[in-house]
Amino acid sequence: MHSYNFTNVILTLQGNSNTDLAQVDTKLNMILFTVIQSQVSLIKLRFTVNSGNTIAHIERQSSMAFKDNTLIGSAIIENCFEVNSGELAIINLKLEFEDQYKRMISNLVSFGQFGGILQVTKTSIEDATIDGDKPLFGDENANQISITKCQFIHLHLNDNNASNDSDYKIGEASVFVKDCKFIDVENALSGGIVNGLNQNGKLIVAGSTFQSSHNHHEKIQQEIKEREQIVSGDAEFIDDTFEDCISTDFGGAFSFISNGVLVINNCKFERCISFGGKGGAIYVLGYTQHTINKCKFMSCVSSHTLLSEGGSIYIEGGENQIRGILIKQSKSEIQTNKGAIISDSESRGGAIMARKWYKGSKIKDTAIISSKAQTGGGIYITDTNRFDVVHSKFRNNVALSGGGGAIYARDSILVQVSRTKFYNNVAFGCDMKRNLQFGVLQTNSNSNSNSNSDSNSNSDSNSDSNLNSNSNEKSNSLTDIRLDVLQDSISNSGRPLTCINGTCQYDRLDNISMDHLFCLPQHKWFHVQNLFAGSSFISLVVGFAIFFKLELI
Protein backbone atom coordinates (compact mmCIF):
# COMPACT_ATOMS: atom_id res chain seq x y z
CA MET A 1 0.00 0.00 0.00
CA HIS A 2 1.17 3.49 -0.86
CA SER A 3 0.38 6.94 0.55
CA TYR A 4 -3.12 8.44 0.25
CA ASN A 5 -4.24 12.03 0.66
CA PHE A 6 -7.84 12.73 1.65
CA THR A 7 -9.02 16.32 1.31
CA ASN A 8 -12.60 17.52 1.86
CA VAL A 9 -14.05 14.01 1.95
CA ILE A 10 -16.07 11.79 4.27
CA LEU A 11 -14.73 8.24 4.10
CA THR A 12 -15.20 4.95 5.95
CA LEU A 13 -12.86 2.05 5.35
CA GLN A 14 -13.97 -1.12 7.15
CA GLY A 15 -12.52 -4.61 7.18
CA ASN A 16 -13.48 -7.86 8.89
CA SER A 17 -10.85 -7.95 11.68
CA ASN A 18 -8.50 -9.98 9.44
CA THR A 19 -7.96 -7.37 6.75
CA ASP A 20 -4.27 -6.46 6.60
CA LEU A 21 -3.07 -3.12 5.30
CA ALA A 22 0.68 -3.53 4.93
CA GLN A 23 2.93 -0.61 4.13
CA VAL A 24 4.78 -2.00 1.12
CA ASP A 25 6.62 1.23 0.36
CA THR A 26 10.01 0.78 2.03
CA LYS A 27 11.04 4.44 2.15
CA LEU A 28 11.36 5.99 5.57
CA ASN A 29 9.07 8.73 6.88
CA MET A 30 6.19 7.51 4.77
CA ILE A 31 2.68 8.64 5.78
CA LEU A 32 -0.03 6.13 4.91
CA PHE A 33 -2.99 8.54 5.22
CA THR A 34 -2.90 12.33 5.15
CA VAL A 35 -6.27 13.74 6.18
CA ILE A 36 -7.07 17.40 5.48
CA GLN A 37 -10.45 18.96 6.29
CA SER A 38 -12.02 15.51 6.14
CA GLN A 39 -13.77 12.91 8.27
CA VAL A 40 -12.22 9.45 7.99
CA SER A 41 -13.12 6.24 9.83
CA LEU A 42 -10.87 3.17 9.83
CA ILE A 43 -12.57 0.11 11.33
CA LYS A 44 -11.50 -3.52 11.91
CA LEU A 45 -8.19 -3.31 10.08
CA ARG A 46 -4.69 -4.63 10.77
CA PHE A 47 -1.69 -2.36 10.20
CA THR A 48 1.90 -3.54 10.01
CA VAL A 49 3.95 -0.70 11.46
CA ASN A 50 7.49 -0.17 10.19
CA SER A 51 9.93 2.02 12.09
CA GLY A 52 10.01 5.56 10.73
CA ASN A 53 6.61 5.37 9.02
CA THR A 54 3.31 6.86 10.18
CA ILE A 55 -0.24 5.59 9.76
CA ALA A 56 -1.94 8.97 9.62
CA HIS A 57 -1.51 12.73 9.80
CA ILE A 58 -4.74 14.43 10.86
CA GLU A 59 -4.62 18.11 9.91
CA ARG A 60 -6.71 21.29 9.52
CA GLN A 61 -9.88 20.58 11.47
CA SER A 62 -10.01 16.98 10.27
CA SER A 63 -11.16 14.04 12.37
CA MET A 64 -10.29 10.36 12.32
CA ALA A 65 -12.02 7.48 14.11
CA PHE A 66 -9.61 4.56 14.54
CA LYS A 67 -11.84 1.75 15.85
CA ASP A 68 -11.29 -1.96 16.55
CA ASN A 69 -7.94 -1.95 14.77
CA THR A 70 -4.67 -3.79 15.43
CA LEU A 71 -1.14 -2.44 15.17
CA ILE A 72 1.55 -5.04 14.40
CA GLY A 73 5.24 -4.44 15.00
CA SER A 74 8.32 -6.61 14.97
CA ALA A 75 9.85 -5.42 18.26
CA ILE A 76 8.71 -1.81 18.63
CA ILE A 77 5.54 0.11 17.78
CA GLU A 78 6.05 3.87 17.72
CA ASN A 79 5.06 7.22 16.20
CA CYS A 80 1.89 5.92 14.57
CA PHE A 81 -0.15 9.14 14.46
CA GLU A 82 0.42 12.87 14.32
CA VAL A 83 -2.38 15.33 15.02
CA ASN A 84 -2.00 18.93 13.89
CA SER A 85 -5.15 21.04 14.33
CA GLY A 86 -7.32 17.94 14.11
CA GLU A 87 -8.99 15.29 16.25
CA LEU A 88 -8.18 11.60 16.64
CA ALA A 89 -10.41 9.05 18.39
CA ILE A 90 -8.86 5.64 19.17
CA ILE A 91 -11.36 2.98 20.24
CA ASN A 92 -10.45 -0.58 21.28
CA LEU A 93 -6.89 -0.52 19.99
CA LYS A 94 -4.91 -3.79 20.03
CA LEU A 95 -1.15 -4.28 19.78
CA GLU A 96 0.68 -7.37 18.48
CA PHE A 97 4.42 -8.05 18.50
CA GLU A 98 6.30 -10.51 16.33
CA ASP A 99 9.13 -10.58 18.86
CA GLN A 100 7.43 -11.46 22.13
CA TYR A 101 10.62 -10.92 24.15
CA LYS A 102 11.10 -7.23 23.35
CA ARG A 103 7.62 -5.69 23.07
CA MET A 104 8.48 -1.99 23.08
CA ILE A 105 6.14 0.96 22.48
CA SER A 106 6.93 4.63 22.14
CA ASN A 107 4.87 7.83 21.72
CA LEU A 108 1.99 6.35 19.73
CA VAL A 109 0.40 9.79 19.18
CA SER A 110 2.27 13.07 18.80
CA PHE A 111 1.06 16.59 18.02
CA GLY A 112 2.17 19.28 15.61
CA GLN A 113 2.63 22.96 16.36
CA PHE A 114 -1.11 23.68 16.14
CA GLY A 115 -2.03 21.01 18.66
CA GLY A 116 -5.21 18.98 18.53
CA ILE A 117 -7.49 16.63 20.44
CA LEU A 118 -7.01 12.95 21.29
CA GLN A 119 -9.60 10.52 22.69
CA VAL A 120 -8.61 6.99 23.72
CA THR A 121 -11.43 4.64 24.75
CA LYS A 122 -11.75 0.95 25.70
CA THR A 123 -8.11 0.20 24.97
CA SER A 124 -5.94 -2.33 26.80
CA ILE A 125 -2.14 -2.30 26.61
CA GLU A 126 -0.18 -4.93 28.54
CA ASP A 127 3.30 -6.33 29.11
CA ALA A 128 5.49 -3.86 27.27
CA THR A 129 8.37 -1.45 27.79
CA ILE A 130 7.79 2.26 27.17
CA ASP A 131 10.70 3.62 25.16
CA GLY A 132 11.73 7.22 24.59
CA ASP A 133 11.36 10.33 26.73
CA LYS A 134 7.74 11.11 25.81
CA PRO A 135 4.48 9.54 27.03
CA LEU A 136 2.53 7.02 24.99
CA PHE A 137 -0.20 9.52 24.25
CA GLY A 138 0.60 13.13 23.47
CA ASP A 139 3.35 15.65 24.03
CA GLU A 140 3.72 19.30 25.02
CA ASN A 141 1.81 20.51 21.92
CA ALA A 142 -1.47 18.73 22.71
CA ASN A 143 -4.59 20.76 23.50
CA GLN A 144 -6.77 18.06 25.02
CA ILE A 145 -6.34 14.36 25.83
CA SER A 146 -9.02 12.10 27.28
CA ILE A 147 -8.53 8.46 28.26
CA THR A 148 -11.69 6.56 29.20
CA LYS A 149 -12.37 2.97 30.24
CA CYS A 150 -8.83 1.86 29.42
CA GLN A 151 -6.54 -0.65 31.08
CA PHE A 152 -2.76 -0.51 31.33
CA ILE A 153 -0.92 -3.46 32.89
CA HIS A 154 2.81 -4.17 33.44
CA LEU A 155 4.18 -1.17 31.56
CA HIS A 156 7.71 -0.16 32.56
CA LEU A 157 10.02 2.58 31.37
CA ASN A 158 13.18 1.76 29.44
CA ASP A 159 15.90 2.69 31.91
CA ASN A 160 18.58 2.39 29.23
CA ASN A 161 17.13 5.24 27.23
CA ALA A 162 18.82 8.41 28.52
CA SER A 163 16.58 11.41 27.87
CA ASN A 164 17.91 14.91 27.42
CA ASP A 165 16.77 16.99 30.41
CA SER A 166 17.24 20.22 28.49
CA ASP A 167 14.60 19.11 25.99
CA TYR A 168 11.90 18.77 28.64
CA LYS A 169 9.01 21.14 27.94
CA ILE A 170 5.98 21.99 30.05
CA GLY A 171 2.70 21.39 28.24
CA GLU A 172 -0.67 23.12 28.53
CA ALA A 173 -3.05 20.30 27.62
CA SER A 174 -6.24 19.50 29.48
CA VAL A 175 -5.97 15.81 30.41
CA PHE A 176 -8.99 13.74 31.46
CA VAL A 177 -8.65 10.18 32.79
CA LYS A 178 -11.88 8.40 33.69
CA ASP A 179 -12.75 4.84 34.75
CA CYS A 180 -9.28 3.48 33.96
CA LYS A 181 -7.04 0.86 35.59
CA PHE A 182 -3.30 1.21 35.96
CA ILE A 183 -1.63 -1.93 37.31
CA ASP A 184 2.16 -2.05 37.71
CA VAL A 185 2.70 1.03 35.54
CA GLU A 186 5.59 3.46 35.87
CA ASN A 187 4.94 7.22 35.81
CA ALA A 188 1.37 6.73 34.65
CA LEU A 189 0.37 10.41 34.91
CA SER A 190 3.78 12.04 34.67
CA GLY A 191 5.33 10.88 31.44
CA GLY A 192 4.48 7.19 31.10
CA ILE A 193 0.95 7.02 29.70
CA VAL A 194 0.20 10.75 29.66
CA ASN A 195 1.91 13.87 30.95
CA GLY A 196 -0.83 15.52 33.00
CA LEU A 197 0.73 16.24 36.39
CA ASN A 198 2.85 19.33 36.98
CA GLN A 199 2.03 20.98 33.70
CA ASN A 200 0.27 24.25 32.83
CA GLY A 201 -3.01 22.63 31.82
CA LYS A 202 -5.64 20.87 33.91
CA LEU A 203 -5.65 17.22 34.96
CA ILE A 204 -8.86 15.46 36.04
CA VAL A 205 -8.68 11.82 37.17
CA ALA A 206 -12.03 10.25 38.10
CA GLY A 207 -13.12 6.76 39.08
CA SER A 208 -9.73 5.24 38.31
CA THR A 209 -7.56 2.68 40.08
CA PHE A 210 -3.77 2.65 40.47
CA GLN A 211 -2.32 -0.61 41.79
CA SER A 212 1.37 -1.33 42.41
CA SER A 213 2.28 1.67 40.30
CA HIS A 214 5.74 3.20 40.49
CA ASN A 215 6.69 6.86 40.29
CA HIS A 216 10.26 7.59 39.29
CA HIS A 217 10.23 11.20 38.21
CA GLU A 218 13.39 12.81 39.52
CA LYS A 219 13.94 14.59 36.22
CA ILE A 220 10.44 16.02 36.13
CA GLN A 221 10.57 17.13 39.74
CA GLN A 222 13.93 18.81 39.29
CA GLU A 223 12.79 20.62 36.17
CA ILE A 224 9.52 21.73 37.77
CA LYS A 225 11.30 23.07 40.85
CA GLU A 226 13.52 25.17 38.62
CA ARG A 227 10.39 26.56 36.93
CA GLU A 228 8.27 26.69 40.07
CA GLN A 229 6.96 30.20 39.45
CA ILE A 230 5.66 29.47 35.94
CA VAL A 231 4.00 26.09 36.49
CA SER A 232 0.34 26.78 37.25
CA GLY A 233 -1.63 23.71 36.19
CA ASP A 234 -4.59 22.44 38.22
CA ALA A 235 -5.30 18.85 39.23
CA GLU A 236 -8.45 17.14 40.50
CA PHE A 237 -8.78 13.55 41.73
CA ILE A 238 -12.31 12.21 42.27
CA ASP A 239 -13.30 8.74 43.51
CA ASP A 240 -9.87 7.26 42.78
CA THR A 241 -8.04 4.41 44.51
CA PHE A 242 -4.27 4.13 44.97
CA GLU A 243 -3.02 0.79 46.31
CA ASP A 244 0.58 -0.31 46.93
CA CYS A 245 1.99 2.62 44.98
CA ILE A 246 5.69 3.33 45.44
CA SER A 247 7.91 6.29 44.66
CA THR A 248 11.68 6.53 44.85
CA ASP A 249 11.08 10.27 45.06
CA PHE A 250 8.43 12.29 46.95
CA GLY A 251 4.77 11.23 47.06
CA GLY A 252 4.13 7.48 46.93
CA ALA A 253 0.91 7.86 44.94
CA PHE A 254 1.71 11.17 43.23
CA SER A 255 3.40 14.52 43.73
CA PHE A 256 1.79 17.86 42.87
CA ILE A 257 4.32 20.63 42.28
CA SER A 258 2.48 23.61 40.89
CA ASN A 259 1.00 26.99 41.70
CA GLY A 260 -2.34 25.68 40.48
CA VAL A 261 -5.35 24.43 42.43
CA LEU A 262 -5.40 20.86 43.78
CA VAL A 263 -8.60 19.02 44.76
CA ILE A 264 -8.64 15.44 46.08
CA ASN A 265 -12.15 14.22 46.79
CA ASN A 266 -13.37 10.84 48.07
CA CYS A 267 -10.15 8.96 47.24
CA LYS A 268 -8.49 5.99 48.95
CA PHE A 269 -4.76 5.55 49.51
CA GLU A 270 -3.63 2.18 50.84
CA ARG A 271 -0.07 1.01 51.55
CA CYS A 272 1.59 3.78 49.56
CA ILE A 273 5.29 4.43 50.21
CA SER A 274 7.65 7.31 49.49
CA PHE A 275 11.29 6.28 49.72
CA GLY A 276 12.28 9.89 49.10
CA GLY A 277 11.07 10.68 52.61
CA LYS A 278 8.27 13.17 51.98
CA GLY A 279 4.59 12.26 51.71
CA GLY A 280 3.96 8.52 51.87
CA ALA A 281 0.84 8.97 49.74
CA ILE A 282 0.91 12.54 48.40
CA TYR A 283 3.46 15.33 48.22
CA VAL A 284 2.26 18.89 47.57
CA LEU A 285 4.39 21.96 46.91
CA GLY A 286 2.55 25.10 45.82
CA TYR A 287 1.13 28.42 46.90
CA THR A 288 -2.57 28.47 46.04
CA GLN A 289 -5.52 26.31 47.21
CA HIS A 290 -5.22 22.63 48.16
CA THR A 291 -8.31 20.69 49.26
CA ILE A 292 -8.42 17.10 50.53
CA ASN A 293 -11.97 16.00 51.27
CA LYS A 294 -13.48 12.71 52.48
CA CYS A 295 -10.41 10.61 51.75
CA LYS A 296 -8.91 7.56 53.48
CA PHE A 297 -5.21 6.92 54.02
CA MET A 298 -4.40 3.44 55.30
CA SER A 299 -0.93 2.10 56.21
CA CYS A 300 1.02 4.67 54.20
CA VAL A 301 4.73 5.24 54.89
CA SER A 302 7.30 7.95 54.36
CA SER A 303 10.77 6.44 54.61
CA HIS A 304 14.31 7.79 54.35
CA THR A 305 17.76 7.27 55.86
CA LEU A 306 18.13 10.85 57.16
CA LEU A 307 14.89 12.87 57.22
CA SER A 308 11.38 11.52 56.78
CA GLU A 309 8.29 13.76 56.90
CA GLY A 310 4.57 13.15 56.46
CA GLY A 311 3.68 9.47 56.64
CA SER A 312 0.61 10.02 54.48
CA ILE A 313 0.55 13.70 53.51
CA TYR A 314 3.25 16.33 53.02
CA ILE A 315 2.03 19.82 52.11
CA GLU A 316 4.28 22.85 51.80
CA GLY A 317 2.69 26.22 51.08
CA GLY A 318 -0.77 27.36 50.07
CA GLU A 319 -4.15 27.61 51.75
CA ASN A 320 -5.01 24.07 52.76
CA GLN A 321 -8.42 22.64 53.59
CA ILE A 322 -8.38 19.08 54.95
CA ARG A 323 -11.89 17.89 55.78
CA GLY A 324 -13.47 14.59 56.73
CA ILE A 325 -10.43 12.38 56.17
CA LEU A 326 -9.28 9.25 57.97
CA ILE A 327 -5.59 8.43 58.42
CA LYS A 328 -4.84 5.10 60.06
CA GLN A 329 -1.62 3.19 60.74
CA SER A 330 0.48 5.75 58.93
CA LYS A 331 4.11 6.31 59.81
CA SER A 332 7.15 8.40 59.06
CA GLU A 333 10.20 6.22 59.54
CA ILE A 334 13.98 6.22 59.31
CA GLN A 335 15.52 3.47 57.21
CA THR A 336 18.26 1.52 58.91
CA ASN A 337 21.59 0.73 57.31
CA LYS A 338 22.47 -2.81 58.39
CA GLY A 339 20.55 -2.24 61.59
CA ALA A 340 22.17 1.13 62.35
CA ILE A 341 20.41 4.50 62.36
CA ILE A 342 22.25 7.73 61.51
CA SER A 343 22.61 9.74 64.73
CA ASP A 344 21.14 13.02 63.41
CA SER A 345 18.28 11.42 61.49
CA GLU A 346 14.69 12.35 62.31
CA SER A 347 11.18 11.37 61.32
CA ARG A 348 8.38 13.94 61.63
CA GLY A 349 4.62 13.83 61.25
CA GLY A 350 3.41 10.24 61.32
CA ALA A 351 0.31 11.25 59.37
CA ILE A 352 0.70 14.86 58.17
CA MET A 353 3.61 17.26 57.70
CA ALA A 354 2.47 20.91 57.54
CA ARG A 355 4.98 23.54 56.42
CA LYS A 356 4.39 27.17 55.38
CA TRP A 357 0.59 26.92 55.38
CA TYR A 358 -1.25 30.16 54.70
CA LYS A 359 -3.72 31.88 56.98
CA GLY A 360 -7.19 30.36 56.64
CA SER A 361 -5.96 26.77 56.43
CA LYS A 362 -7.93 24.23 58.43
CA ILE A 363 -8.03 20.57 59.42
CA LYS A 364 -11.63 19.66 60.26
CA ASP A 365 -13.65 16.51 60.99
CA THR A 366 -10.51 14.43 60.65
CA ALA A 367 -9.47 11.26 62.48
CA ILE A 368 -5.81 10.27 62.87
CA ILE A 369 -5.41 6.83 64.41
CA SER A 370 -2.43 4.61 65.29
CA SER A 371 0.15 6.70 63.45
CA LYS A 372 3.72 7.26 64.53
CA ALA A 373 6.95 9.16 64.02
CA GLN A 374 9.87 10.19 66.18
CA THR A 375 8.32 13.65 66.59
CA GLY A 376 4.66 14.44 66.05
CA GLY A 377 2.97 11.05 65.96
CA GLY A 378 -0.05 12.55 64.21
CA ILE A 379 0.90 15.98 62.85
CA TYR A 380 4.13 17.97 62.71
CA ILE A 381 3.74 21.74 62.18
CA THR A 382 6.52 24.20 61.36
CA ASP A 383 7.18 27.56 59.68
CA THR A 384 3.51 28.23 59.06
CA ASN A 385 0.79 30.77 59.65
CA ARG A 386 -1.70 29.88 62.31
CA PHE A 387 -4.34 27.37 61.28
CA ASP A 388 -7.18 25.53 63.01
CA VAL A 389 -7.66 21.90 63.97
CA VAL A 390 -11.41 21.59 64.52
CA HIS A 391 -13.76 18.79 65.56
CA SER A 392 -11.17 16.06 65.01
CA LYS A 393 -9.93 12.92 66.78
CA PHE A 394 -6.43 11.71 67.63
CA ARG A 395 -6.24 8.17 68.97
CA ASN A 396 -3.37 5.77 69.75
CA ASN A 397 -0.73 7.89 68.02
CA VAL A 398 2.90 7.63 69.13
CA ALA A 399 5.87 9.98 69.14
CA LEU A 400 8.85 7.69 69.61
CA SER A 401 11.38 10.17 70.96
CA GLY A 402 10.77 13.83 70.15
CA GLY A 403 7.40 14.54 71.75
CA GLY A 404 3.91 15.38 70.56
CA GLY A 405 2.02 12.11 70.53
CA ALA A 406 -0.84 13.71 68.60
CA ILE A 407 0.48 17.12 67.48
CA TYR A 408 3.91 18.72 67.57
CA ALA A 409 4.17 22.41 66.70
CA ARG A 410 7.42 24.35 66.59
CA ASP A 411 5.54 27.23 68.21
CA SER A 412 2.24 27.30 70.07
CA ILE A 413 1.11 30.20 67.90
CA LEU A 414 1.02 27.94 64.85
CA VAL A 415 -2.16 26.07 65.71
CA GLN A 416 -5.47 26.46 67.50
CA VAL A 417 -7.25 23.27 68.56
CA SER A 418 -10.99 23.30 69.24
CA ARG A 419 -13.69 20.68 69.82
CA THR A 420 -11.11 17.94 69.38
CA LYS A 421 -10.72 14.63 71.22
CA PHE A 422 -7.46 12.98 72.25
CA TYR A 423 -7.35 9.30 73.26
CA ASN A 424 -4.36 7.22 74.34
CA ASN A 425 -1.71 9.21 72.49
CA VAL A 426 1.83 8.50 73.70
CA ALA A 427 5.04 10.50 73.51
CA PHE A 428 8.36 9.15 74.75
CA GLY A 429 10.91 11.72 75.83
CA CYS A 430 10.83 13.91 78.91
CA ASP A 431 7.55 12.21 79.90
CA MET A 432 4.94 9.90 78.46
CA LYS A 433 1.39 10.13 77.11
CA ARG A 434 1.46 13.57 75.60
CA ASN A 435 -1.09 14.92 73.17
CA LEU A 436 0.34 18.31 72.19
CA GLN A 437 3.90 19.54 72.37
CA PHE A 438 5.33 22.93 71.44
CA GLY A 439 8.91 23.89 70.67
CA VAL A 440 8.23 27.43 71.94
CA LEU A 441 5.48 28.64 74.26
CA GLN A 442 3.84 31.70 72.72
CA THR A 443 0.33 33.10 72.34
CA ASN A 444 -1.32 34.79 69.43
CA SER A 445 -2.22 37.90 71.43
CA ASN A 446 1.31 39.07 72.18
CA SER A 447 3.30 37.82 69.21
CA ASN A 448 4.19 39.43 65.94
CA SER A 449 2.59 38.01 62.84
CA ASN A 450 4.89 35.53 61.17
CA SER A 451 3.08 35.26 57.87
CA ASN A 452 5.91 36.83 55.92
CA SER A 453 8.89 35.59 57.88
CA ASP A 454 7.71 31.99 57.73
CA SER A 455 7.38 31.97 53.97
CA ASN A 456 10.85 33.45 53.62
CA SER A 457 12.54 30.95 55.93
CA ASN A 458 15.67 29.53 54.31
CA SER A 459 15.75 26.20 56.09
CA ASP A 460 14.05 24.20 58.78
CA SER A 461 17.28 24.04 60.77
CA ASN A 462 17.63 27.83 60.82
CA SER A 463 14.01 28.16 61.88
CA ASP A 464 14.47 25.63 64.66
CA SER A 465 17.55 27.39 66.05
CA ASN A 466 15.85 30.79 65.97
CA LEU A 467 12.82 29.45 67.77
CA ASN A 468 14.92 27.83 70.47
CA SER A 469 17.10 30.90 71.02
CA ASN A 470 14.08 33.12 71.56
CA SER A 471 12.06 30.68 73.63
CA ASN A 472 12.68 32.44 76.93
CA GLU A 473 11.69 35.81 75.52
CA LYS A 474 8.45 34.51 74.02
CA SER A 475 7.44 32.20 76.83
CA ASN A 476 4.03 32.81 78.35
CA SER A 477 2.06 31.15 81.07
CA LEU A 478 0.19 27.93 80.51
CA THR A 479 -2.96 29.83 81.38
CA ASP A 480 -2.52 31.89 78.23
CA ILE A 481 -2.08 28.72 76.22
CA ARG A 482 -5.30 27.34 77.63
CA LEU A 483 -7.17 30.41 76.48
CA ASP A 484 -5.38 30.82 73.18
CA VAL A 485 -4.59 27.37 71.80
CA LEU A 486 -7.12 24.89 73.20
CA GLN A 487 -10.87 25.31 73.18
CA ASP A 488 -13.55 22.76 74.10
CA SER A 489 -11.23 19.78 73.66
CA ILE A 490 -11.12 16.58 75.68
CA SER A 491 -8.65 13.82 76.48
CA ASN A 492 -8.77 10.49 78.28
CA SER A 493 -5.11 10.72 79.25
CA GLY A 494 -4.30 11.00 82.94
CA ARG A 495 -0.92 12.49 82.07
CA PRO A 496 -0.19 16.04 80.91
CA LEU A 497 -1.98 17.22 77.81
CA THR A 498 0.81 19.57 76.73
CA CYS A 499 4.56 19.81 77.00
CA ILE A 500 6.95 22.64 76.13
CA ASN A 501 10.48 21.87 75.00
CA GLY A 502 13.46 23.00 77.00
CA THR A 503 11.82 23.59 80.39
CA CYS A 504 9.71 20.44 80.21
CA GLN A 505 6.75 22.09 81.94
CA TYR A 506 3.68 19.95 82.49
CA ASP A 507 0.07 20.86 83.00
CA ARG A 508 -3.25 19.15 82.48
CA LEU A 509 -5.03 22.33 81.41
CA ASP A 510 -7.88 21.46 83.76
CA ASN A 511 -9.89 23.36 86.38
CA ILE A 512 -9.39 26.65 84.57
CA SER A 513 -12.85 27.51 83.32
CA MET A 514 -16.01 25.83 82.20
CA ASP A 515 -14.92 26.37 78.61
CA HIS A 516 -11.87 24.15 78.93
CA LEU A 517 -10.92 20.81 80.41
CA PHE A 518 -11.91 19.00 83.57
CA CYS A 519 -9.89 16.11 84.98
CA LEU A 520 -11.58 12.95 86.24
CA PRO A 521 -9.88 10.06 88.00
CA GLN A 522 -9.26 6.76 86.26
CA HIS A 523 -8.05 8.49 83.09
CA LYS A 524 -11.41 10.01 82.11
CA TRP A 525 -11.56 13.57 80.80
CA PHE A 526 -14.57 15.37 79.39
CA HIS A 527 -16.09 18.75 78.74
CA VAL A 528 -18.29 19.83 81.63
CA GLN A 529 -19.74 23.15 80.55
CA ASN A 530 -23.27 21.87 80.06
CA LEU A 531 -23.01 19.48 82.99
CA PHE A 532 -22.72 22.32 85.50
CA ALA A 533 -25.26 24.58 83.82
CA GLY A 534 -27.87 23.56 86.41
CA SER A 535 -27.47 24.34 90.08
CA SER A 536 -29.12 21.34 91.65
CA PHE A 537 -27.29 18.33 93.00
CA ILE A 538 -29.71 16.07 91.11
CA SER A 539 -28.68 17.62 87.80
CA LEU A 540 -25.07 16.98 88.67
CA VAL A 541 -25.69 13.32 89.51
CA VAL A 542 -27.76 12.78 86.37
CA GLY A 543 -25.04 14.38 84.31
CA PHE A 544 -22.36 12.06 85.67
CA ALA A 545 -24.63 9.06 85.16
CA ILE A 546 -25.18 9.95 81.52
CA PHE A 547 -21.46 10.42 80.99
CA PHE A 548 -20.41 7.05 82.35
CA LYS A 549 -22.95 5.28 80.13
CA LEU A 550 -21.41 6.82 77.03
CA GLU A 551 -18.51 5.07 75.35
CA LEU A 552 -15.84 7.38 74.04
CA ILE A 553 -14.66 6.41 70.61
Buried (B, 14 or more C-beta within 10 A) or exposed (E): BEBBEBEEEEBEBEBEEEEEBEBEEEEEEBBBBBBBBBBBBBBBBBBBBBEEBBBBBBBEBBBBBBBBBBBBBEEBBBBBBBBBBBBBBBBBBBBBBEEEEBBBBBBBBBBBEBBBBBBBBBBBBEEBBBBBBBBBBBBBBBBBBBBBBBBBBBBBBBEEEEBEEEEBEBBBBBBBBBBBBBBBBBBBBBBBBBBBBBBBBBBBBBBBBBBBBBBBBBBBBEBBEEBBEEBBBBBBBBBBBBBBBBBBBBBBBBBBBBBBBBBBBEBBBBBBBBBBBBBBBBBBBBBBBBBBBBBBBBBBBBBBBEBBBBBBBBBBBBBBBBBBBBBBBBBBBBBEEEEEEEEEBBBBBBBBBBBBBBEEBBBBBBBBBBBBBBBBBBBBBBBBBBBBBBBBBBBBBBBBEBBBBBBBBBBBBBBBBBBBBBBBBBBBBBBEBBBBBBBBBBBBEEBEEBEEEBBEBEEBEEBBEBBBEEBEEBBBEBEBBBBBBBBBBBBBBBBBBBBBBEEEBBBBBBEBEEEBBBBBEEBBBBBBEEBEEEEEEEEBEEBBEEBEEEEBE
